[in-house]
Amino acid sequence: MKRRDFLKWTAVSSAGLALPGSLSALGRIAQAAQGPDLVVARGSATPQTVRAALDALGGMKRFIARGDVVVLKPNIGWDRSPQYAATTNPDVVGALAKLCYEAGAKKVRVFDNTVNDARRCYRQSGIADAAAAAGAEMVYMDSRKYRDVKLNGTALKSWPLYGEIFEADKVINVPIAKTHSLSGLTLGMKNWMGVMGGVRFRVHQRLDESLVDLIRVIRPTLTVLDAVRILTANGPTGGDLGDVKRLDTVVAGTDQVAVDSFGATLFGMKGSDLEHVKLAARAGLGVMDLSKLQIRRIGV
């Protein structure tokens, strides 16, 4: 909360203490000052849509402090160009990097543990060029930087995770919305498989529980869901433009479970249709019930 907003809130709350029912009024004022839980922004110009979504959440300066080292974690897993919607839209990544620097970030780093060759994925996705244009650093992940992290989860007790996720001052998860043959959809929670080392296919045996175990320790500052183009079938790799639907939408929030729950609606589903979202909500790791959220929809 900015100082002028705090003073305004203090003045209103002081006046309201003498009124019947003032506590509920104070709750509404405090919530309004913090901003909505989720912002759903739609517009044909992607950088402006990203900026509008973050502005509606209170601005990037609400989340990024001067001197912060920030990690952006997009989905760059496949050797696909942006129109196939298999990887995060490069304009979303570039816009977020720019906003971080405007907020005072010292450094913005971008990486993913790709399935296909990393150099081809970074270049073909367009993310390498978008990151460079915004002044961000594209990082090829170093096997020496994984560290064994205690998860104490249902399926995973520990797993090697990329250390820079925990060393950064702030982390922004930037998944793309698309179908997945095993998890139903891949959104924010599923995107964390891109910081896992080891033999990742082993987690497919208990995928939903494993995703929940990951978010017990990985708590991003923001989740910004790229739904500029969504992949409606044959995910996660795609490859057929007939499976791609253009929505020109960006969803942003601090609760990764809530973002995934809303993301499901883009495919005509509910959050409860995704087992990992349901398990995460049951574990108290986020809110799945969209009726309990303040959601702001904006056109750009």
Buried (B, 14 or more C-beta within 10 A) or exposed (E): BEEEEEEBBEEBBEEBEEEEEBEEBBEEBEEEBBBBBBBBBBBEEBBBBBBBBBBBBBBBBBBBBEEBBBBBBBBBBBBBEBEBBBBBBBBBBBBBBBBBBEBEBBBBBBBBBBBBEBEEBBBBBBBBBBBBEBBBEBBEBEEEBBEEBEBEBBBBEEBBBBBBBBEBBBBBBBBBBBBBEEBBBBBBBBBBBBBBBEEBEEBEEBBBBBBBBBBBBBEBBBBBBBBBBBBBEBBBBBEEEEBBBEBBBBBBBBBBBBBBBBBBBBBEBBBEBBBBBBBBBEBEBBBBEBEEBEBBEBEB
